[in-house]
Amino acid sequence: MAEEKETLGENLQDGLTKAEQFFEDNQKGVLIGGGIIGLIVVAVVYALVYWLPQENLKAQKAVYMAEFAFAKDSFNLALNGNAAYKGFSDVANKYSWTKTGNLANYYAGICCLNLKKYDDAIKYLDKFSTSDAIIGALKLSTTGDAYSEQGKMDEAIKYYVKAADFSENDNYTPYFLFKTGMAYEKQKKNADAKKLYERIRDQYPMSDEGRDIEKYIARVSQ
């Protein structure tokens, strides 16, 4: 045991000596490297504490009229803005690093969907990210709608399934399952649709879809 302690002590001393020698041999490089790291840390702190909040505040002010137009179903105006104020597209591009800029992608996607610009809708929705259980599922469902409107039912179904699985919710999950079932019906895949309708009946009988699901089960059972 004494020999082990002595060996350990020698190893530690040897390591410290080598470290000291390395610093002496490379003092200038180490100091420069430390200075660069310090500058990076300062820049990151500045961006998180000051710059991003200020940019987000600018984005909130810029997007105000687009939100007003969106509430009035003026989707073209909400998306593109006019000479007086910016639309969701401009805010999403100019303030992409901010929370408001990120959310502007979601609204821009919905605007494009209503304007029948389905590829653009998918593009904006793909750029939008969120951890919110409801908004995240709605994003996936809306992306599915864009594919469905283009007749790309396999892609639509894929996103409807993702929406249903995104988070368990008694209000939204049966709705997404129902949309998936309807998409299967368009493909004449009645057996697949029936499984989803029966799942709604069994797991979500009190939902809006569940209360009326028997007629859909009957339809695909013929």
N, C-alpha and C positions, 0 to 999 in steps of 0.2 A: 504493500500500500504506500509506503514511504517513497519507494522508487517511482511509483506511478505519479505521485504528487510532484516529485522532483522533475520528472519528464514533462508533465503538464506545464509546470512553471517555466521550464526551459523553452517549450514550444511557444508559450504566450510571449515571453521576452523576445524570442526570435521574430515572432510576427510583428511586434511593436517596432522592433529595430528596422525590419524591412519596410514597414509603413513610413517610418520617419525618413528613411533613406529615399523612398519613392517621392515623398513630398519635397525633399531637398533637391532631388534631381529634376523634378518636374514642377517646381514651385510656380513658375509663371503660368504654365498651362492650367494647373489646378485653380489658381486664382481667377484666370480668365473664364474657365468653365463654371466656377462658382458664381461669377458675376453674371454670366449668361443665364444660368438657372434662376438667379435672383430677379433678373429682368423679366423672365418668363412668368414667374410667380406673381410679380407686381402687375404684369399685363393681364393675367387671368383674373386676379382679384378686381382690378379696375373694370374689366368687362362684365363680371358678374354683379358687382356691387353698384356700379354707376352707369356704364354705357348701355347695357341691355335694358335696365329699367327705364332709362330715358328714351331709348328707341321704342320700347313698348308703349310708352305714353304717347309718343308721336304717332305710332300706328293706330292707337285707340282714337285719337283725334281725327286721323285721316279716314278711318273706316266708318265714322259715325253716319254720314249721309248714305253710304252704301247699305248699311243696315236698315236705314229708314226706307230706302227704295225696295229692299228685299221684302220687308214687312208688307209693302203695298203690291207685291208680286210683279214689280217692275224689274224683271230679271236681267234684261239687257243693260239697263241703267246701273243696276247693282253690280253687275260684272265689270262693265267697262268704264263707268263713271262718265263725266263730261268735262267741259272746260273749267267748271267751277270746283269740282271735287273728284277724288279718286274712287275707282271701283275696287271690288275685291281682288281682281287680277293684279292691279298695280300694287296694292298693299301687300299681297302675298309675295310678290317678287321683290319689292323694295325692302320689306321688313321680315324677310324669311327666317331670321334667327330669333324672332320674338314670338311670344305666345299668341299675340293677336295676328301676326303674319301667318303663323301655322293654322290658326282657326279660319283665317280668310281663305285658305285653300279648300277647306270643307264647304264653305258657303259658295265659293266660286264653282266647285264641282256640282252643287245642287242647281246653281244658275244655269250652267252648261247643260245639265240634264233636261231642264225645262225648256231650254232653247234648242233642244235636239242636237246639241254638239256633243255627241256621246264619247268620242275619243278624248276630247278635251276634258270632259267630266271625269273620265277614268284617270287622266293624267293628274288633275288637281287632287282628286281623292287619294291617289297613291302617295302624294306628297304630304298629306295630312296625317299626323300621328297623335295618338291619345291613349291614355291608360284608363279613361273613363269607361265603365262597363256598358252604359247605354249608348253614348256617342260612338264608341268604337264599333259596336254592333250595327248601328245605323249607317255608319260609313261603309261597312262591308255590304250591307243590304242595298244601299244606293249604288254601289259599284256593280252589284248584280243586276240592278235595274238598267243600268247603262248597257251592259252586255245583252240583256234580254231585248231591249229596244232595237238592237242590231241583229237580232235573230241568233245570237251566239248563246244558245241555251245551255250547253255544257259548262261554259264559263259562268253564266248566270247562276246555275245550280251550285257550282263550287263556292261562290261567294255567299249565296243564301245559306248554305250549310255552315260556312264559317261564321256567319252572323248568328245563327241559332246556337252554335257551340261556344260563342265568344264569352257569354256569361249566362248563367241560369236566371231567368226572370219570368215570373208568371204572366206578365203583360206582353212582353216582346217576343219571348221564345216561341210561343204558339203562333204568333204572327209570321215569324220568319219560317217556321216549319210549314205553315200554310202556303206561303209564297213558293217554297221549294216544291210542294206538292202540285201546285198549279203549273209550275214550270215542267215538271215531269209529265203532266197531262198534255201539255203542248207537244211533247215528244212522243205521245202515245204510250208512255210507260206507266200504265194504270196501276200495275202491281206495286211499283215503287211509291207512287202517289198514295195508294191505299195504306201502306205501312205508316206513312207520316200522318195521315188523317186519323188513323187509329191511335197513334201515339198522342195526338192532340186530345182525342176523346178520353183516353185512359189517364193521361198525366195532367191535362189542363182543362177539365170539364167545365170549370166556371169562367174560363176566358171567353172573350167575344167570339173567337173562332170555335171554341169547344161547344158552345151552346147551339151552334148551327151546323156542326160538322157531320151529323148523320146523313144528311142529303148528299154530301160530297162522297162519303163512303159508299153510299148506295149507287151513285153515278159511276164510280170507277169499279164497282163490283159486277156490273152488267157484262 
